[in-house]
């Protein structure tokens, strides 16, 4: 009759604790990975507050060329309304030369400097691509290595970290 009732071995206390330990470690890793962006932002703020210094690369400047001033103002205002940028500078009339479809092109464009958090670059880029009149808009980003600490703090207040 033993074949009707399969035998269940009792787990030892050591095996139970080992499984529980592995479960806790795995859950800790999953939680840490899922909360990484929030934890990183918190660490950056704590480091800046306690050390009174800036962490290089926390902010970035993006360069965006537009065909005319109205397009630059429209894109700039839309970025500001969505709180994706702390400040946008629009420089008038830059002379541009570039290759396009195998030929050298000469153009006059409007250059925008967009100042934002580095964590917002992808959102800004995606938004600009969706509204920009060019087929392939220029969006280049450069990390800020150092600068005025009060200005950097103001940028953090102006652009919320999601």
Number of C-alpha atoms within 10 A of each C-alpha: 5 6 6 6 7 8 8 6 6 7 8 9 8 9 11 10 11 12 11 12 12 11 12 12 12 12 12 12 12 12 11 13 11 11 11 12 14 12 13 11 15 12 12 13 16 12 14 15 12 8 9 10 13 22 15 12 14 18 23 23 21 21 17 23 24 23 17 15 18 11 16 24 17 13 20 22 14 16 20 17 10 10 16 24 27 19 17 21 14 17 14 14 15 12 11 12 10 11 9 8 7 7 8 9 11 11 12 15 19 22 22 23 19 26 24 29 24 17 17 18 23 11 12 19 17 11 15 20 16 12 13 19 13 13 8 8 17 17 17 15 20 14 16 19 12 14 11 10 13 10 10 20 14 12 18 18 11 17 19 14 14 8
